[in-house]
Amino acid sequence: MKAIVCTKYGSPDVLQIKEIEKPVPEDNEVLIRIHATTATAAHSMMRKGKPLFGRLFTGITRPKNPVPGTEFAGEIEAVGKNVKLFRAGDRVFGSTDLEGGCYAEYICLAEDAVLAPMPANMASEEAAAILDGASTALHFLRDKGNIQPGQNVLINGASGSVGTAAVQLAKYFGAKVTGVCSTANIELVNSLGADNVIDYTQEDFTATHGAYDLIFDAVGKSSFSRCKGSLKQGGVYLTTVAGLQAFVDMAWTSGMGDKKARFGAAGLRSSDEKTKDLLVVKDLAEAGQIRAVIDRRYPLGAIADAHRYVDTGRKKGNAVITVVG
């Protein structure tokens, strides 16, 4: 089968398409024909091996799994004899997180992995696109931010894969949503339901004092100290990027003050927790509460080009890799 192989950290050029052996499912596994996957900022960081502490999970000197990719949508081709939850022909989507393996034509997963039926109203490209952003945003807004109806919520990076999902989910939870993006993405963020949109090239959102119950930095380009003044009393600052300063802020605010800084390692939760969230995403997608935002599509052989585009930082929503046309 064809797969993208990455044996060292570096630029997008380290991603090479090769022929490798097709996996065979064990008794408790399903064999999935991958139709679509994604290229995200997280994948770019894993490819670079940055930040360095992340290598504790992905491999110290080189990637543990030479086949990258953490999200997929596709169809089950075969099942092991002990599998009860799925059968051949089921359309499914899911994630492997730090285990990787999704930049390939096939993958084998245990039936109790992070795997669920694909939203019935979505094509594979849409299901792959909605998966990571929505699951991540759901964990941050609901679990870490305790989002409530009527709150004022600001999403920084509202046009990215996590941000586009966060705007839609915050509206679903009944919040009044302000999205922060560039001029080119104002129309997109408005279309997702944002009540207000701030163009960061024209206005500094942190200049507004005491306005927000929750600030979710979906791109990790702000800081708690910078955003603290914009939070209401009891407000919460969330960031997706776990830098040293973020950990210092979390430790400091856990015992001091009524404004809190929080980070959530969504990918390090149990498979059961992540699968439950995947089913929530499925239900919301089928109900029309959230939709996928796809910026560009690439074939598997152009994965390096997809990563180059992600590295520009100008991606709107998701970059999707079509494995099977």
C-alpha positions in Angstrom: 0.0 0.0 0.0 1.0 3.6 -0.4 1.9 5.6 2.7 3.8 8.7 3.7 7.0 7.8 5.6 8.9 10.2 7.9 12.1 8.9 9.4 13.5 12.1 10.7 12.4 15.5 12.0 12.6 18.5 9.7 11.0 20.4 6.8 8.1 19.1 4.7 10.6 17.4 2.5 11.1 14.7 5.1 7.6 13.4 4.1 8.1 10.8 1.4 5.5 8.6 -0.3 6.5 4.9 -0.4 5.1 1.4 -0.8 4.9 -0.4 2.5 3.2 -3.6 3.6 -0.6 -3.5 4.0 -1.6 -4.3 7.6 -3.6 -7.4 8.6 -6.2 -7.0 11.4 -5.8 -9.1 14.5 -8.8 -10.8 16.2 -9.9 -7.6 18.0 -9.0 -5.2 15.2 -10.7 -3.6 12.1 -8.9 -2.9 8.8 -9.9 0.6 7.6 -9.5 1.9 4.1 -8.6 5.5 4.6 -10.4 7.9 2.3 -9.3 11.2 3.8 -7.0 12.7 6.4 -5.7 16.2 7.3 -2.7 18.4 7.6 -2.8 20.6 10.7 -0.6 22.8 12.7 -0.2 20.0 15.3 1.0 17.7 12.5 3.5 20.3 11.5 4.9 20.6 15.0 5.2 16.8 15.2 7.0 16.7 11.9 9.5 19.4 13.1 9.9 17.7 16.5 9.0 21.0 18.2 8.6 21.9 21.0 11.4 19.7 22.1 9.5 18.3 25.2 7.0 16.9 22.7 9.6 14.4 21.6 9.0 12.6 24.9 5.8 11.4 23.3 6.7 11.3 19.6 10.3 10.1 19.7 13.5 11.6 21.1 15.8 11.5 18.0 13.3 10.5 15.3 9.6 9.7 15.0 8.5 6.5 16.8 6.0 5.8 14.1 7.5 6.5 10.6 3.9 6.9 9.2 2.5 10.2 10.5 -1.1 11.5 10.5 -3.6 11.5 13.4 -7.1 11.8 11.9 -8.9 9.8 9.3 -12.3 9.1 7.7 -12.9 6.0 5.6 -14.5 2.6 5.4 -14.0 -0.7 7.2 -12.7 -3.3 4.8 -12.4 -6.3 7.1 -12.8 -7.2 10.8 -11.2 -9.6 13.2 -13.2 -12.6 14.4 -13.8 -11.1 17.9 -15.0 -7.7 16.7 -18.6 -6.9 17.8 -19.0 -3.2 17.3 -18.3 -2.8 13.6 -18.6 -4.7 10.3 -17.2 -4.5 6.9 -18.7 -1.6 4.9 -19.2 0.7 7.9 -18.2 4.3 7.2 -16.1 5.5 10.2 -13.9 8.3 11.4 -11.5 8.6 14.2 -8.1 9.5 15.5 -4.8 7.9 16.6 -3.3 11.0 18.2 0.4 10.4 19.1 0.3 6.9 17.6 0.0 8.3 14.0 -0.4 6.0 11.0 -3.1 7.9 9.2 -1.1 9.1 6.2 -1.6 5.8 4.5 -4.1 3.9 2.4 -4.9 1.4 5.2 -4.7 1.3 9.0 -5.6 -1.4 11.6 -7.2 -0.3 14.9 -8.7 -2.1 17.9 -12.4 -1.8 17.9 -12.2 0.1 21.2 -9.9 2.7 19.7 -11.0 6.3 19.1 -13.4 5.3 16.3 -17.1 6.0 15.5 -19.6 5.9 12.7 -19.1 8.8 10.3 -21.7 11.6 10.3 -24.4 10.4 7.8 -24.6 13.7 6.1 -20.9 14.1 5.5 -18.5 12.9 2.9 -15.1 11.5 4.1 -13.3 14.8 3.4 -15.8 16.7 5.6 -15.7 14.1 8.4 -11.9 14.1 8.5 -11.9 17.9 8.5 -14.4 18.4 11.4 -12.8 15.7 13.6 -9.7 17.3 15.2 -10.9 20.9 15.4 -14.3 20.1 16.9 -13.0 17.5 19.3 -10.3 19.8 20.6 -12.6 22.9 20.8 -15.2 20.8 22.6 -12.8 19.7 25.3 -11.5 23.2 25.9 -14.8 25.1 25.9 -16.9 22.5 27.8 -14.4 20.8 30.1 -11.7 23.4 30.7 -13.7 26.6 30.2 -17.0 25.4 31.6 -18.8 27.5 29.0 -22.3 28.7 29.9 -25.3 30.2 28.1 -25.1 34.0 27.9 -21.4 34.3 28.5 -19.2 36.5 26.4 -16.6 34.3 24.7 -13.7 35.4 22.5 -12.0 33.0 20.1 -8.6 34.1 19.0 -7.6 32.4 15.7 -11.3 32.0 14.8 -10.5 31.1 11.1 -8.3 28.0 11.8 -9.3 24.4 12.2 -9.9 24.6 15.9 -11.1 28.2 15.8 -13.8 27.6 13.2 -15.1 24.7 15.2 -14.9 26.8 18.5 -17.0 29.6 17.1 -19.8 27.1 16.1 -19.6 25.2 19.4 -19.6 28.3 21.5 -22.8 29.4 19.7 -24.3 26.0 20.2 -23.6 26.4 24.0 -25.5 29.7 23.9 -22.6 32.1 24.3 -22.2 35.5 22.7 -19.2 35.0 20.5 -16.4 37.4 19.3 -14.0 36.0 16.7 -10.6 37.3 16.1 -9.1 36.9 12.6 -7.4 38.8 9.7 -9.3 41.0 7.2 -9.4 38.2 4.6 -11.3 35.9 7.0 -14.0 38.2 8.4 -16.7 36.9 6.1 -15.9 33.3 6.9 -16.1 33.9 10.7 -19.3 35.8 10.4 -20.8 32.9 8.4 -20.0 30.6 11.2 -22.3 32.6 13.6 -20.0 35.0 15.3 -21.8 37.9 16.9 -18.8 40.2 16.5 -15.6 39.9 14.6 -12.3 41.7 15.4 -9.8 42.2 12.6 -6.5 41.9 14.5 -4.7 43.8 11.8 -6.8 46.9 12.7 -7.6 46.4 16.4 -6.0 44.9 19.5 -8.7 42.7 21.2 -6.8 43.0 24.5 -7.5 46.7 24.6 -11.1 46.1 25.8 -11.2 45.9 29.5 -13.2 43.3 31.5 -15.3 42.2 28.5 -15.1 38.4 28.4 -16.0 35.5 30.6 -13.8 33.2 28.5 -10.9 33.8 26.1 -9.9 30.8 24.0 -6.7 31.2 22.1 -7.0 28.5 19.5 -3.6 29.3 17.9 -1.5 30.0 21.0 -0.4 33.5 19.9 -1.4 35.5 23.0 -0.7 35.0 26.7 -2.6 35.1 30.0 -0.7 38.2 31.1 -1.7 40.0 27.9 -5.3 38.9 28.0 -5.9 39.1 31.8 -7.2 42.7 31.7 -9.8 41.7 29.0 -11.3 39.0 31.3 -14.2 39.6 33.6 -13.8 38.8 37.3 -13.8 35.0 37.5 -12.9 34.8 33.8 -10.9 32.0 32.2 -8.1 32.1 29.6 -7.5 28.9 27.6 -4.6 28.2 25.3 -3.9 25.2 23.0 -0.2 25.7 23.1 1.6 24.3 26.1 4.7 26.5 26.4 6.6 27.1 29.5 4.8 30.4 30.2 1.5 28.7 29.9 2.5 26.2 32.6 3.8 29.0 34.9 0.5 30.9 34.4 -1.6 27.8 35.2 0.4 27.1 38.3 0.3 30.7 39.5 -3.4 31.2 38.9 -4.5 27.9 40.4 -3.9 29.3 43.8 -3.9 33.1 43.2 -6.5 35.5 42.0 -10.0 34.8 40.5 -8.9 34.8 36.8 -7.6 31.5 35.7 -5.2 30.3 32.9 -5.8 26.7 31.7 -4.4 24.3 29.2 -5.9 20.9 28.2 -4.0 18.0 26.6 -7.0 16.8 24.6 -5.0 14.1 22.9 -3.7 12.5 26.2 -7.2 11.6 27.5 -8.4 8.1 27.5 -9.8 6.5 24.4 -13.2 6.2 26.0 -13.4 9.9 26.7 -12.2 10.8 23.2 -14.7 8.4 21.6 -17.6 9.9 23.6 -16.6 13.3 22.3 -16.4 11.9 18.8 -20.0 10.7 19.1 -21.0 14.2 20.3 -19.3 15.7 17.2 -21.1 13.2 15.0 -24.5 14.1 16.5 -23.9 17.8 16.2 -22.8 17.5 12.6 -25.9 15.4 11.7 -28.1 18.0 13.5 -26.5 20.8 11.4 -25.0 22.5 14.5 -21.5 22.4 13.2 -20.0 22.1 9.6 -16.6 21.4 8.2 -14.5 24.3 6.8 -12.2 23.1 4.1 -9.6 25.5 2.6 -7.6 23.2 0.3 -7.5 19.6 -0.8 -4.4 17.7 -1.7 -3.7 14.1 -3.0 -1.7 11.9 -0.7 1.4 12.3 -2.9 1.3 16.1 -2.4 1.4 15.9 1.4 4.6 17.9 1.6 2.8 20.8 -0.3 0.0 20.6 2.2 2.4 20.9 5.1 4.1 23.8 3.4 0.8 25.6 3.2 0.0 24.9 6.8 3.4 26.3 7.7 2.5 29.6 6.2 0.0 30.1 9.0 -2.7 31.3 6.5 -4.8 28.2 6.4 -8.6 28.8 6.7 -10.2 25.9 8.5 -8.7 22.6 7.3 -6.3 21.3 4.7 -7.6 17.9 3.7 -5.7 15.0 2.1 -7.7 12.8 -0.2 -6.3 9.3 0.0 -9.1 7.7 -2.1 -10.9 9.7 -4.7 
